[in-house]
Structure formats: structure tokens, C-alpha cells
Amino acid sequence: MYGVIISAISFLTVLFATPAVIRHLARAGKTVEDFHKPNKPAVPRPGGPVLMLGIASAELVLFFLTLNTAVLAILAATAIAFAVGYIDDSRAMPGWFKPAALCAAALPIVLLHAHGDHLNLVFGSAFIPLLYIPLIFVIIPVVGNTINSIDVLNGVASGFIIISSIPLLAATAIFGSIEVFLAGLPLFFAAIAFFRYHKYPSRIFPGDSGALLLGVMYGALAIAGKSEIIGVVALIPAVLNSFLFLSSVKRIIEHRQVRSRPVVILDDNRLAASKDPSAPITLVRLIVSEGPLSEKETSNKIFKLAIISAILAFATIAIQYVMM
């Protein structure tokens, strides 16, 4: 019953509030160009506030129903990530800002002890009570920025989270607690509702506030739900994208600071891999390296990779369950 209530709150809030947010952002002139479309239409941004509204409303209800501190820790971490992203949406911040500021989002998890002392591995677990705390301060910024870095095409960030959350929710139900599982439902259903407006062709972009919120909440759920490895496996395409980008540019920078784009837009509006050797390597550049694709086709290939990773995550769950 609790799951039905909070899922409905999250889903319906985002579903019905997003059109009003789109109109407000458009009237206020808070739009950005969609570079992958003909004539580069202006798209309202950021959608982070409506995601935060839906998720926070549901999580607060869940907390008052259960009084579970892990729920409060997940909500607090998500709210801090949203605030960090909203600052970056409002003004251009240096590349180091988001990774450094997101360390603050790890604090609620540590202070409210919403974590265990064991790191669940594929074939067992490691008891690392002292090492696990600094590891949290690595996991949260990395996962937050990983989802943020893959938010380059219509619908990808929200769609990717929907797919990746399925094995994560299953893992938290098995290895974590029912309260943490319930706390993950608002993320899943808010992403589904937002995807309706974010999918190709996007009517709204999540912005840094939305993408960081989704990523950090995912990471917080993985930690609180004792499902860290499953969470990483489900994110393999996004992790690969971040690794490729960082290894090619060799420093932490904002995507807007990249001088040469990894893909170019052809006259027929298809995406093609850049031939500039100085352009960063990204997942999208690898996908279109075999031949030009439309934006929708490229997004669908990313979703297919996410589905494969989700299947691998379920296989990891099965292995871990047998080894328990």
C-alpha cells in the first residue's frame, strides 16, 4: 500500500506539473538550443525542479509513514544534488565544481548511517567499515556526473535511469530493506513521467539539476540498498561514456568548454563521428562511427546497450543470491 501511494504521488506530480513548468520556463526565456534539430529550436530548461517536487513529495510521505532514517538520507542526498545542479544551471561554473560540490550529497548517507559495513561483491562481500565511508564520497559524485555526462540526446538521461533502476530496485528488495526499496520507487516513476516530455522530440531538458538529481539518487539507493556492484553493472554504458570522455580530454571540464564536438550534424540532420583528432571520444561518437544515424536512432542504440547492462545486472543479482 505504501508503494502504491508514493509511486502515485511521484508519477502524477511530475506528469501533471511538467506542462506548467514548460510554459513557465518558456515565458521566462529559460531555454537552450537543441543543436541536433533543424533550425535549433529553443527547448525549456531545467526540468530539475519538477523532478525534485515529485520525488521530494513522495519521499517525505514515505518518511512520515516509516520514520526510517535511510529514506531521509536518500532524500537529503537527492536535494543537495539538485541544489548543486541548479546552481550550475543558473550560472556557468568551472569543471571542478560539480564533482567537488557533490561530495556534500554523500554527507547525509554517512551522518544518518544509511550504509552498511560490507561491500557486496559478485562472489561474496568484503568487510570494510573504515574504507567504506571514503568510498561513499567517491561513489556519489561519480554516479551523479556519470548520468549528467550521458544527458546529450533527447530522452537519454531519463530513459537510461528507467532501465537501470529496474535491476537496482530488484537488488535492493533482495539485499537491502523494504524501506529502501520503497524509497527507490519515486525515482523510477518520476523518471517515467518525465520521459513523456523528455523523449524525442524533447519538450523540456532536465538540465544539470535534473541529471545530477537522478544520478545521485540512483547512487544513494545503491549504497543504502547494499547493491553497489549491481548498480555499477547496470550503468556500464554511462560509465564507459564518462571514462572515454575523461581519458580523451585528460581533465575535468564542462561539455560546453570542449572546443571540438565529438559528433557533427550532416545536412540531412543525421549525426556523424567527428574526424577532428582533438575531439573527445564519447559513447555517441563510437555509436555513429560505423555510419551516420539520426538522433532518435542513436538514442535507441544507447537504450539497447542499457537493456543489455540491465540483463547483466540481473545475472549478477542471481550470482550474489546463490553465494549468500
LINMOWO-V358840 format. One record per pair of residues at least 12 apart in sequence whose C-alpha atoms are under 10 Angstrom apart, sorted by the first residue. I is the first residue (numbers start at 1). GAP is how many residues later the second one is. D is the distance in Angstrom with one decimal. If there is no record, write none. Layout:
# LINMOWO-V358840
i: <I/I>
gap: <GAP/GAP>
d: <D/D>
This chain:
# LINMOWO-V358840
i: <2/2/2/2/2/2/3/3/3/3/3/3/3/3/3/3/4/4/5/5/5/5/6/6/6/6/6/6/6/6/6/6/6/6/6/6/7/7/7/7/7/7/7/7/7/7/7/7/7/8/8/8/8/8/8/9/9/9/9/9/9/9/9/9/9/9/10/10/10/10/10/10/10/10/10/10/10/10/10/10/10/10/10/10/11/11/11/11/11/11/11/11/11/11/11/11/11/11/12/12/12/12/13/13/13/13/13/13/13/13/13/13/14/14/14/14/14/14/14/14/14/14/14/14/14/14/14/14/15/15/15/15/15/15/15/15/15/15/15/15/16/16/16/17/17/17/17/17/18/18/18/18/18/18/18/18/18/18/18/19/19/19/19/20/21/21/21/21/21/21/21/22/22/22/22/22/22/22/22/22/22/23/23/24/25/25/25/25/25/25/26/26/26/26/26/27/28/29/29/29/29/30/30/30/30/30/30/30/31/31/31/31/31/31/32/32/32/32/32/32/33/34/34/34/34/34/34/35/35/35/35/36/36/36/36/36/36/36/36/36/36/36/36/37/37/37/37/37/37/38/38/38/38/42/42/43/43/43/43/43/44/44/44/44/44/44/45/45/45/45/45/45/45/45/45/46/46/46/46/46/46/46/46/46/46/46/46/47/47/47/47/47/47/47/47/47/47/47/47/48/48/48/48/48/48/48/48/48/48/48/48/48/48/48/48/49/49/49/49/49/49/49/49/50/50/50/50/51/51/51/51/51/51/51/51/51/51/51/51/51/52/52/52/52/52/52/52/52/52/52/52/53/53/54/54/54/54/54/54/55/55/55/55/55/55/55/55/55/55/55/55/55/55/55/56/56/56/56/56/56/56/57/57/58/58/58/58/58/58/58/59/59/59/59/59/59/59/59/59/59/59/60/60/60/62/62/62/62/63/63/63/66/67/68/68/68/68/69/69/69/69/69/69/69/70/70/70/70/70/70/70/70/70/70/70/70/70/70/71/71/71/71/71/71/71/71/71/71/71/71/72/72/72/72/72/73/73/73/73/73/73/73/73/73/73/73/73/73/73/74/74/74/74/74/74/74/74/74/74/74/74/74/74/74/74/74/75/75/75/75/75/75/75/76/76/76/76/76/76/76/77/77/77/77/77/77/77/77/77/77/77/77/77/77/78/78/78/78/78/78/78/78/78/78/78/78/78/78/79/79/79/79/79/79/80/80/80/80/80/80/80/80/80/80/80/80/81/81/81/81/81/81/81/81/81/81/81/81/81/81/81/81/81/81/81/81/82/82/82/82/82/82/82/82/82/82/82/83/83/83/83/83/83/83/83/84/84/84/84/84/84/84/84/84/84/84/84/85/85/85/85/85/85/85/85/85/85/85/85/85/86/86/86/86/86/86/87/87/88/88/88/89/89/89/89/89/90/90/90/92/92/93/93/94/94/94/94/95/95/95/95/95/95/95/96/96/96/96/97/97/97/98/98/98/98/98/98/98/98/99/99/99/99/99/99/99/99/99/100/100/100/101/102/102/102/102/102/102/102/102/102/102/102/103/103/103/103/103/103/103/104/104/104/105/105/105/105/105/105/105/105/106/106/106/106/106/106/106/106/106/106/106/106/107/107/107/107/108/109/109/109/109/109/109/109/109/110/110/110/110/110/113/113/114/114/114/114/114/114/114/115/115/115/115/115/115/115/115/115/115/115/115/116/116/116/116/116/116/116/116/116/117/117/117/117/117/117/118/118/118/119/119/119/119/119/119/119/119/120/120/120/120/120/120/120/120/121/121/121/121/121/121/121/122/122/122/122/122/122/122/122/122/122/123/123/123/123/123/123/123/124/124/124/124/124/124/125/125/125/132/136/136/136/139/139/139/139/139/139/139/140/140/140/140/140/140/140/140/140/141/141/141/141/142/142/142/142/142/143/143/143/143/143/143/143/143/143/143/143/143/143/143/144/144/144/144/144/144/144/144/144/144/144/145/145/145/145/145/145/145/145/145/145/146/146/146/146/146/146/146/146/146/146/146/146/147/147/147/147/147/147/147/147/147/147/147/147/147/147/147/147/148/148/148/148/148/148/148/148/148/148/148/148/148/149/149/149/149/149/149/149/149/149/149/149/150/150/150/150/150/150/150/150/150/150/150/151/151/151/151/151/151/151/151/152/152/152/152/153/153/153/153/153/153/153/153/153/153/153/153/154/154/154/154/154/154/154/154/154/154/154/154/154/154/154/155/155/155/155/155/155/155/155/155/155/155/155/155/155/155/155/155/156/156/156/156/156/156/156/156/156/156/157/157/157/157/157/157/157/157/157/157/157/157/157/158/158/158/158/158/158/158/158/158/158/158/158/158/158/158/158/158/159/159/159/159/159/159/159/159/159/159/159/159/159/160/160/160/160/160/160/160/160/160/160/160/160/160/161/161/161/161/161/161/161/161/161/161/161/161/161/162/162/162/162/162/162/162/162/162/162/163/163/163/163/163/163/163/163/163/163/163/163/164/164/164/164/164/164/164/164/164/164/164/164/164/164/164/164/164/165/165/165/165/165/165/165/165/165/165/165/165/166/166/166/166/166/166/166/166/166/166/167/167/167/167/167/167/167/167/167/167/167/167/167/167/168/168/168/168/168/168/168/168/168/168/168/168/168/168/168/168/168/168/168/168/169/169/169/169/169/169/169/169/169/169/169/169/169/170/170/170/170/170/170/171/171/171/171/171/171/171/171/171/171/171/171/171/171/171/172/172/172/172/172/172/172/172/172/172/172/173/173/173/174/174/174/174/174/175/175/175/175/175/175/175/175/176/176/176/176/176/176/176/177/177/177/178/179/179/180/180/180/180/180/180/180/181/181/181/183/183/183/183/184/184/184/184/184/184/187/187/187/187/187/187/188/188/190/191/191/194/199/199/200/200/200/201/201/218/219/219/227/227/229/229/229/229/230/230/230/230/230/230/230/230/230/231/231/231/232/232/233/233/233/233/233/233/233/233/233/233/234/234/234/234/234/234/234/234/234/234/234/235/235/235/235/235/235/236/236/236/236/236/236/236/237/237/237/237/237/237/237/237/237/238/238/238/238/238/239/240/240/241/241/241/241/241/241/242/242/242/243/243/243/244/244/244/244/244/245/245/245/245/245/245/246/246/246/247/247/247/248/248/248/248/248/248/249/249/249/249/250/255/258/258/258/259/259/259/260/260/260/260/260/260/260/261/261/261/261/261/261/261/261/261/261/262/262/262/262/262/262/262/262/262/262/262/262/262/263/263/263/263/263/263/263/263/263/263/263/263/264/264/265/265/265/265/266/266/266/268/268/269/269/269/269/270/270/270/270/270/270/270/270/270/271/271/271/271/271/271/271/271/271/271/271/271/272/272/272/272/272/272/272/272/272/272/272/273/273/273/273/273/273/273/273/273/274/274/275/283/283/284/284/284/284/285/287/287/287/288>
gap: <59/60/63/64/177/180/55/59/175/176/178/179/180/181/182/183/178/181/53/56/57/181/48/49/51/52/53/54/55/56/176/177/178/179/180/183/47/48/51/52/175/176/177/178/179/180/181/182/183/46/50/177/178/181/182/44/45/46/47/48/49/50/52/177/180/181/41/42/43/44/45/46/47/48/49/175/176/177/178/179/180/181/182/183/40/43/44/47/174/175/176/177/178/179/180/181/182/183/42/177/178/181/37/38/40/41/42/44/45/177/180/181/33/35/36/37/38/39/40/41/175/176/177/178/179/180/181/182/35/36/39/174/175/176/177/178/179/180/181/182/34/177/178/33/34/36/37/177/29/31/32/33/36/175/176/178/179/185/186/31/178/184/185/30/23/24/25/26/28/29/183/21/22/23/24/25/28/175/181/182/183/21/181/20/18/19/20/21/22/179/16/17/18/19/178/17/16/13/14/15/16/12/13/14/15/16/59/60/12/13/14/15/173/174/12/13/14/172/173/175/12/118/119/120/167/168/171/117/118/230/234/116/117/118/227/228/229/230/233/234/235/258/259/164/228/232/233/257/258/227/229/230/231/161/162/158/159/160/161/162/158/159/160/161/162/163/44/158/159/160/161/162/163/164/165/39/40/43/44/158/159/160/161/162/163/164/165/39/147/150/151/157/158/159/160/161/162/163/164/34/35/37/38/41/146/157/158/159/160/161/162/163/164/165/166/33/34/37/157/158/160/161/164/140/144/156/160/31/135/136/139/140/142/143/155/158/159/160/162/163/23/26/27/30/31/135/138/157/158/161/162/26/137/132/133/135/136/137/139/20/23/24/128/129/130/131/132/133/134/135/136/158/159/162/16/19/20/22/23/130/131/18/129/17/124/125/127/128/129/132/12/13/15/16/17/123/124/125/126/127/128/12/15/123/117/120/121/124/12/116/120/113/112/46/111/112/115/39/40/43/44/45/110/111/38/39/42/43/44/45/107/109/110/113/150/151/154/155/38/41/43/108/109/110/111/112/113/149/150/153/36/37/40/42/111/32/33/34/35/36/37/38/39/40/41/42/147/148/151/31/32/34/35/38/40/106/109/110/142/143/144/145/146/147/149/150/30/33/34/108/142/145/146/29/30/31/32/33/141/144/25/26/27/28/29/30/31/32/63/136/139/140/142/143/24/27/28/30/66/134/135/136/137/138/139/140/141/142/26/130/133/134/137/138/21/22/23/24/25/26/27/28/129/132/133/136/17/20/21/22/23/24/25/59/60/63/127/128/129/130/131/132/133/134/135/136/20/23/126/127/128/129/130/131/132/134/135/18/19/22/125/126/127/129/130/13/14/15/16/17/18/20/21/124/125/128/129/12/13/16/17/59/63/122/123/124/125/126/127/128/121/122/123/124/126/127/121/122/119/120/121/117/118/119/120/121/117/118/119/162/164/160/161/158/159/160/163/156/157/158/159/160/161/162/155/156/157/158/155/156/157/43/44/46/47/110/114/154/156/38/39/41/42/43/44/45/46/153/37/38/41/40/35/36/37/38/39/40/41/42/43/110/114/33/34/35/36/37/38/39/33/36/37/31/32/35/36/39/111/112/115/27/28/29/30/31/32/33/34/35/110/113/114/26/29/30/33/112/24/27/28/31/111/112/114/115/22/23/24/26/27/20/111/66/106/107/109/110/111/112/14/17/18/21/61/105/106/107/108/109/110/111/12/13/16/17/60/107/108/109/110/12/13/14/15/16/109/13/14/108/12/13/16/104/107/108/109/110/55/106/107/108/109/110/200/204/106/107/108/109/195/198/199/107/108/193/194/195/196/197/198/199/201/193/196/197/198/199/200/201/195/196/197/198/199/200/195/198/199/91/83/84/87/77/80/81/83/84/89/93/72/75/76/77/78/79/80/82/83/71/74/75/78/73/74/77/97/100/69/71/72/73/74/75/76/77/88/89/92/95/96/99/64/67/68/69/70/71/72/73/74/75/76/63/66/67/68/69/70/71/93/94/97/65/66/69/70/89/91/92/93/94/95/96/97/13/14/61/63/64/65/66/67/68/69/71/88/91/92/94/95/58/59/60/61/62/63/64/65/66/67/68/90/94/59/62/63/89/90/92/93/96/105/106/133/61/87/88/89/90/91/92/132/133/134/152/54/55/56/57/59/60/61/87/53/103/132/147/45/46/47/48/49/52/131/142/143/145/146/149/41/43/44/45/46/47/48/49/50/51/52/141/142/144/145/39/40/41/42/43/44/45/46/47/48/49/50/51/141/144/145/148/39/42/43/44/140/142/143/144/146/147/34/38/41/42/48/49/53/54/55/57/58/81/142/29/30/32/33/34/35/36/37/38/40/41/47/48/52/53/56/57/29/32/33/35/36/37/39/40/140/141/143/144/147/31/35/74/75/77/78/139/142/143/144/145/146/147/26/27/30/31/34/50/53/54/57/73/74/142/145/25/26/27/28/29/30/33/52/141/144/25/28/29/71/72/140/141/143/144/145/146/147/24/54/66/67/68/69/70/71/72/139/142/143/144/145/146/147/149/19/20/22/23/26/53/56/57/66/69/70/145/18/19/22/65/68/141/144/145/147/148/60/63/64/66/67/142/143/144/145/146/147/148/149/150/13/16/50/51/53/54/57/58/59/60/61/62/63/64/65/66/142/145/146/149/12/13/14/15/16/19/49/52/53/56/58/61/62/55/57/60/143/144/147/51/54/55/56/57/58/59/60/142/143/145/146/147/149/150/12/49/50/51/52/53/54/55/56/58/59/52/53/54/51/52/53/143/147/49/50/51/52/142/145/146/149/45/46/47/48/49/50/51/47/48/49/47/45/46/40/41/42/43/44/45/46/40/43/44/34/38/41/42/33/34/36/37/38/41/26/27/28/30/31/34/26/30/24/19/23/12/97/100/95/96/99/94/95/13/12/13/90/93/84/87/88/91/79/80/82/83/84/85/86/87/90/78/79/82/77/81/73/75/76/77/78/79/80/81/82/83/71/72/73/74/75/76/77/78/79/80/82/70/71/72/74/75/78/69/70/72/73/74/76/77/46/65/66/67/68/69/70/71/72/44/45/64/67/68/44/42/43/40/41/42/43/44/45/39/40/41/38/39/40/36/37/38/39/42/17/34/35/36/37/38/34/35/36/33/34/35/29/30/31/32/33/34/29/30/31/32/30/25/20/21/22/19/20/21/14/15/16/17/18/19/20/12/13/14/15/17/18/19/20/21/24/12/13/14/15/16/17/18/19/20/21/22/23/24/12/13/16/17/18/19/21/22/23/25/26/29/21/28/27/28/29/30/26/27/28/24/26/23/24/25/26/18/21/22/23/24/25/26/27/28/13/14/16/17/18/20/21/22/23/24/26/27/12/13/14/15/16/17/18/19/20/21/22/12/13/14/15/16/17/18/19/20/14/15/14/15/19/14/15/17/18/13/12/14/15/13>
d: <9.1/7.2/8.0/9.2/9.6/7.6/9.7/8.6/9.8/9.5/8.9/5.7/8.6/9.6/7.1/8.9/9.3/9.1/8.0/8.7/8.7/9.9/9.5/8.8/8.2/4.8/7.2/9.2/7.0/6.7/8.0/8.5/9.9/7.4/6.5/9.3/9.6/9.2/7.2/9.7/8.6/9.4/9.3/5.8/5.4/8.8/8.3/6.1/8.1/9.6/8.3/9.6/8.4/7.9/9.3/9.9/6.8/8.2/9.6/7.0/5.6/9.3/9.0/7.9/9.1/9.0/8.4/9.4/8.2/4.4/5.4/8.1/6.9/5.5/8.6/8.4/5.2/7.8/8.9/6.2/5.3/9.1/9.8/8.5/9.6/7.0/8.6/9.2/9.5/7.3/9.1/8.6/5.0/4.9/8.1/7.3/5.5/8.4/7.8/8.8/8.2/7.5/8.0/8.6/7.4/5.1/8.6/8.4/9.2/8.1/8.6/10.0/9.8/9.7/6.0/6.2/8.9/7.5/5.4/8.5/8.9/6.1/8.5/9.1/5.9/6.3/9.9/10.0/9.2/9.7/8.9/9.7/8.0/9.7/8.8/5.0/6.6/9.3/8.0/8.7/9.7/8.8/9.9/6.7/9.4/9.0/8.7/9.9/7.7/9.4/6.2/8.6/10.0/8.9/7.5/9.7/7.8/9.7/8.5/9.8/8.3/9.0/9.1/9.5/8.6/9.3/9.1/7.5/8.5/7.1/8.9/8.7/5.9/8.0/9.0/8.0/9.8/9.3/7.4/6.5/9.5/8.2/9.9/8.7/9.0/5.5/6.7/8.0/9.0/9.2/8.6/7.8/5.6/8.5/9.7/9.3/9.3/9.3/9.7/7.9/9.3/9.1/8.3/5.8/5.9/7.8/9.9/9.6/5.0/4.1/5.3/8.1/8.7/8.9/6.5/6.7/9.3/9.6/8.7/9.8/9.8/9.9/9.0/8.9/9.6/8.7/9.4/9.9/9.6/8.6/9.8/9.6/8.1/9.1/10.0/9.0/6.9/9.8/6.9/8.1/7.8/9.0/7.0/8.9/8.9/6.7/9.2/9.9/8.5/9.7/9.2/8.8/6.7/9.2/9.5/9.9/7.3/6.1/5.7/6.9/9.2/7.0/5.0/6.4/9.0/9.4/8.4/9.3/5.9/5.1/6.4/5.9/9.4/9.7/9.6/9.5/8.0/7.0/9.2/7.3/5.7/5.0/4.5/7.4/6.9/7.0/9.6/9.9/8.5/9.8/9.1/6.4/5.8/4.1/6.3/9.0/7.5/6.0/9.1/6.9/9.4/8.2/7.5/9.5/9.9/8.5/5.3/6.4/7.4/4.7/3.6/7.4/8.7/7.3/9.0/7.9/9.5/8.4/8.7/9.7/7.4/7.3/9.7/9.2/8.6/9.1/8.6/9.2/9.7/8.7/6.4/7.8/9.2/7.4/8.4/9.1/6.6/9.7/8.2/8.6/9.5/8.1/7.2/7.2/9.8/9.7/9.0/8.8/7.8/7.6/9.3/9.9/9.6/7.6/8.9/9.3/6.5/9.8/9.8/8.1/8.9/9.5/9.3/9.6/9.1/5.4/6.5/9.5/8.9/6.6/9.6/9.8/10.0/9.8/10.0/6.6/9.1/8.6/8.0/8.5/9.8/9.9/9.1/9.7/9.9/8.5/9.0/6.3/9.5/9.8/6.8/7.6/8.6/6.5/9.9/8.9/6.5/9.1/9.3/7.2/9.6/7.7/8.0/9.8/8.4/7.9/7.3/9.9/9.3/9.1/8.8/7.5/9.6/9.6/7.1/8.9/10.0/9.6/9.3/6.4/8.2/7.1/9.6/9.9/9.0/7.5/7.0/7.6/4.8/8.2/9.7/7.8/6.9/8.6/9.4/9.2/6.8/9.3/9.7/9.8/8.4/7.1/6.5/9.7/8.7/6.0/9.2/9.9/9.2/8.9/8.2/8.9/8.3/9.0/9.2/9.3/9.0/8.6/5.0/5.2/8.4/8.3/6.3/8.3/6.5/9.8/8.2/9.7/8.8/9.2/9.4/7.6/7.0/9.8/8.1/8.7/7.7/9.0/8.9/6.5/9.2/9.2/5.7/6.8/9.5/7.9/9.9/8.8/9.7/8.6/7.7/9.0/10.0/7.3/9.2/8.9/6.2/8.4/9.4/9.9/8.8/9.6/7.9/4.4/6.3/7.5/6.0/7.1/8.8/8.6/7.0/6.9/9.5/7.1/10.0/7.1/9.5/9.7/9.8/8.3/5.4/7.7/8.7/6.0/5.2/9.0/9.6/8.0/8.0/9.6/9.9/7.2/9.3/9.0/8.9/7.5/9.5/7.1/5.3/9.0/9.6/9.4/9.8/9.5/8.2/9.1/8.9/8.4/6.2/9.3/8.3/6.0/9.4/9.3/9.0/7.8/9.2/7.1/8.8/9.1/5.7/5.2/8.7/8.6/6.4/8.3/9.6/9.5/8.0/4.7/6.6/8.5/6.4/5.0/8.7/8.9/9.8/9.7/9.6/9.8/9.6/6.8/9.8/9.3/8.7/8.6/6.7/9.7/9.9/6.6/7.0/9.3/9.1/8.2/6.9/8.0/9.0/9.8/7.4/9.5/9.2/9.8/9.5/7.6/4.5/3.6/7.2/7.9/6.1/7.6/8.0/6.6/4.6/8.3/9.3/9.8/8.7/7.9/8.9/6.6/7.6/9.9/6.5/6.0/6.8/9.7/10.0/9.7/9.7/9.1/9.3/9.9/8.4/9.1/7.2/7.1/9.3/8.8/5.6/4.2/5.0/8.8/9.8/8.6/9.4/6.3/7.1/8.6/9.6/9.6/9.7/7.7/9.9/8.8/7.6/9.3/8.9/9.9/9.5/10.0/9.1/8.9/5.2/7.2/9.9/8.3/7.0/8.9/9.7/10.0/7.5/8.1/8.4/9.4/10.0/6.9/5.1/8.8/10.0/7.8/8.9/8.8/8.4/8.7/5.5/7.6/9.2/6.9/6.1/9.6/8.2/9.2/9.0/9.7/8.3/7.0/8.0/9.8/7.7/9.5/9.0/9.2/9.5/9.8/6.3/5.6/8.6/8.5/6.1/8.1/8.9/9.6/8.0/9.7/8.8/8.0/9.9/9.7/9.3/8.2/9.6/9.8/7.4/10.0/8.4/7.8/9.8/6.8/9.5/7.9/9.1/9.7/8.9/9.5/8.8/9.5/7.7/5.3/8.7/9.8/9.8/8.7/8.6/8.8/9.8/9.1/9.7/9.4/5.9/5.0/7.8/7.4/9.2/7.7/8.2/9.5/9.6/7.9/7.4/8.8/7.0/4.4/8.0/8.8/6.6/8.7/9.5/9.8/7.7/8.1/9.8/7.5/10.0/9.0/7.3/8.4/7.4/8.3/9.0/6.7/6.8/7.0/6.8/9.0/8.1/10.0/8.9/8.3/6.3/8.9/9.3/9.9/7.6/7.3/8.6/9.9/6.4/8.2/9.5/6.7/5.6/9.4/8.4/9.1/7.0/6.1/9.4/9.0/6.2/8.7/9.3/6.8/9.5/9.8/6.3/7.2/9.1/9.6/9.1/10.0/9.1/8.8/7.7/8.8/6.8/8.7/9.6/8.6/8.9/9.7/9.8/8.1/5.7/8.6/8.8/5.7/6.9/9.9/9.1/8.8/8.7/7.2/8.8/8.7/8.6/8.8/8.9/9.1/8.4/9.2/5.4/6.1/9.0/7.7/5.9/9.3/9.5/8.6/8.7/9.1/8.2/9.9/9.6/7.3/4.8/7.2/7.3/4.0/4.6/8.1/8.2/7.4/9.8/9.1/8.1/6.4/9.9/10.0/7.1/8.3/9.7/9.6/8.2/9.1/8.6/7.1/9.5/8.6/9.7/6.0/6.1/9.0/7.8/5.9/9.0/8.4/8.2/9.6/9.8/6.0/6.8/9.2/7.3/5.2/8.6/9.5/8.7/6.6/8.4/9.6/8.8/9.5/8.4/6.5/9.0/8.5/4.9/5.7/9.1/8.6/7.2/9.9/9.2/9.4/9.4/8.5/9.4/7.8/9.3/7.5/6.5/8.8/9.1/8.0/9.5/9.0/8.9/6.1/9.0/9.9/6.9/7.7/9.0/8.3/8.9/9.6/9.0/8.5/8.4/8.9/9.8/7.0/10.0/9.6/9.9/9.5/8.7/9.4/9.6/9.0/8.3/9.6/9.0/9.6/9.0/7.0/8.3/8.4/6.6/9.9/9.3/9.6/6.2/5.4/5.0/6.4/5.5/9.1/9.0/7.8/10.0/7.8/7.8/9.9/7.4/9.0/6.1/8.6/8.2/4.8/3.9/6.1/8.2/6.9/9.9/9.4/8.3/9.3/9.2/7.6/9.7/9.9/8.8/8.3/7.5/9.1/9.8/9.7/6.3/8.7/7.6/7.6/9.0/8.8/8.8/9.5/9.5/8.2/9.0/6.6/9.9/8.2/9.0/9.5/10.0/9.9/9.3/9.0/5.4/7.4/9.3/7.1/5.7/9.5/7.4/8.3/9.8/8.4/9.0/8.0/7.9/9.9/10.0/7.3/7.6/9.1/6.3/9.6/8.7/7.8/9.3/9.8/9.5/7.3/9.2/9.2/9.9/9.6/8.5/9.5/8.6/9.7/8.0/6.4/9.7/9.5/6.5/8.8/8.4/7.5/7.0/9.0/9.9/9.6/7.2/8.0/8.0/9.5/8.7/10.0/9.0/8.3/5.7/8.1/9.1/6.1/6.5/8.8/10.0/9.9/9.6/8.8/9.9/9.8/8.3/9.5/7.8/9.7/6.5/6.5/9.8/9.1/6.9/9.3/8.9/9.6/7.6/9.4/9.0/5.2/6.5/9.6/9.8/6.8/7.7/10.0/7.8/5.9/9.6/8.7/8.1/9.0/8.1/6.4/9.7/7.4/9.5/9.7/8.2/8.0/9.5/8.5/9.7/9.7/7.9/10.0/9.0/9.9/7.5/9.9/9.5/9.1/9.6/7.3/7.8/9.6/7.2/9.5/6.1/8.0/9.2/6.1/5.8/9.5/9.6/8.1/8.9/8.6/8.4/9.9/8.0/6.9/8.5/9.9/6.9/8.8/9.6/6.5/5.8/9.4/9.7/7.7/8.8/8.1/8.7/9.3/5.9/8.6/9.4/6.5/7.7/8.8/9.8/8.5/8.8/8.5/9.1/9.9/9.4/9.9/9.4/9.7/9.9/8.3/8.3/8.5/7.4/8.0/5.9/9.3/9.9/7.2/8.7/9.0/8.3/9.5/6.4/9.5/9.6/9.4/8.6/7.7/7.3/9.3/8.1/4.5/6.6/6.2/9.6/9.5/9.9/7.7/9.8/9.6/8.7/9.3/9.1/8.7/8.1/9.9/6.6/6.0/6.8/9.1/9.2/8.4/9.5/9.4/9.0/9.2/7.1/4.2/5.4/7.4/8.6/6.6/8.9/9.1/9.8/9.2/9.7/6.9/9.3/9.8/6.7/5.9/9.6/8.1/9.4/7.3/9.7/7.7/9.9/9.8/8.3/8.0/9.5/6.5/9.4/9.3/9.5/7.2/10.0/7.4/7.8/9.6/9.5/9.5/9.6/10.0/8.2/8.7/9.1/9.4/8.3/6.5/8.7/9.4/8.4/7.9/7.5/9.0/8.8/10.0/8.4/8.3/9.2/10.0/9.7/8.8/8.7/5.3/7.8/9.2/6.5/6.8/9.5/9.9/9.2/7.5/9.3/8.3/9.8/9.9/6.2/7.4/9.3/6.8/5.4/9.2/9.9/8.1/9.7/7.0/8.3/8.4/4.8/4.8/8.0/7.2/5.4/8.6/9.8/9.6/7.2/10.0/6.8/8.0/9.0/8.6/7.7/9.4/6.3/9.1/9.7/9.6/7.5/7.6/9.3/9.9/6.5/6.5/9.9/9.4/7.5/9.8/8.0/9.1/9.5/8.5/9.6/8.3/7.1/8.2/5.3/4.8/8.1/9.7/9.5/9.5/7.5/8.4/9.2/8.5/9.6/7.8/5.5/5.6/7.4/9.8/9.5/9.6/5.7/5.4/5.4/8.4/8.3/8.6/9.2/8.6/8.2/9.9/10.0/8.4/8.1/5.3/6.0/8.7/8.4/8.3/6.0/8.3/9.6/9.8/9.7/7.9/7.9/8.8/7.7/9.4/8.4/10.0/7.3/9.1/6.8/4.9/7.5/9.2/7.1/9.9/8.6/9.0/5.7/7.1/9.4/9.9/9.5/5.3/8.5/8.1/9.5/8.9/5.1/5.5/6.3/6.8/9.5/8.0/5.8/9.3/8.5/9.4/8.4/9.2/9.3/9.0/7.6/5.8/9.5/8.1/9.1/9.7/9.3/9.5/9.1/9.8/9.4/9.8/8.3/9.8/9.8/9.9/8.9/9.4/8.8/6.9/8.3/9.4/9.6/5.8/5.2/4.4/6.7/9.5/9.4/9.5/9.0/8.7/9.8/6.8/9.5/8.6/5.3/5.3/5.8/6.6/9.6/8.2/9.2/7.4/9.6/9.1/5.5/6.7/8.8/6.6/4.5/6.9/8.9/5.1/7.4/8.4/5.6/5.1/8.4/7.9/7.5/9.8/9.4/8.4/9.6/9.9/8.4/7.1/8.6/9.3/8.1/9.7/9.7/7.6/8.4/9.9>
